[in-house]
Amino acid sequence: MSLVWVPLDHRVLGEDGQPVPFTVLGDKYAEALRDAAGAQAVAFPLAAPARIPDLLARVDGVLLTGSPSNVHPSHFDEPVADAALPLDPQRDALTLPLIRACVAGGVPLLGICRGFQEINVALGGSLHQRVHAVAGLEDHREPLDRPLEEQYALRHPVRFAPGSVFERWAGGPKAWVNSLHGQGVHRLARGLRALGHAPDGLVEALGVEGAPGFAYAVQWHPEWRCTEHPLYAAMFAAFGQACRTYRRRVQEKQSV
């Protein structure tokens, strides 16, 4: 079974005024890897950026998850627009160089929501910090006062680039997806290709042009009950296959 590195979020939890730092991972991501990609999620809590080469050598792929936190806007030369929104500078410090290492080394990479945004920022792009406040763009945030089933319900279609892997995974030129994000791509990084757009024109799917391995990301949440949605299941299946192919190639090189 392939091993997929899933970088963790950093949260402060606790009761009775006793905050305690935690590293956390949502079960839904590990379940999607297990059930749809045939892979095992692994984590390296408090991993230092300097350890990235060593840790990457131990895995077959990297999954960048969604998160309540946002990429710090200092990474694209902007001040914080809303101090009430959560940030996770520890995650930024790891994931941004990790993305560049994955792309350079051909390590399979799949980004989801925050992970999608991290890939764009890591490679030189920028973000809308408040998509809903941008003229011409819709409000892509989830209804927080509703049950999870409604928050993760299909919200809008995404139209895919003709001939793209997303069109193949979806079995057609467009598919309905969920939408749970307040930020989104503003300036697309050089070397990235927009492979899917929401009706308002916001980039919802991307790929790394010329990447030596699987390197795709989406703004929606395909991990949510992914085996029940053909597009979501196809994405994770393709990622899992890419991880197995990568491991086989590494083993072949080591045996020479």
Secondary structure, 3 states (H helix, E strand, C coil): CEEEECCCEEEEECCCCCCEEEEECCHHHHHHHHHHHCEEEECCCCCCHHHHHHHHCCCCEEEECCCCCECCHHHHCCCCCCCCCCECHHHHHHHHHHHHHHHHHCCCEEEECHHHHHHHHHCCCCEECCHHHCCCCCCCCCCCCCCHHHHCCEEEEEEECCCCHHHHHHCCCEEEEECCCCCEECCCCCCEEEEEECCCCCEEEEEECCCCCCEEEECCCCCCCHHHCHHHHHHHHHHHHHHHHHHHHHHHHHHC
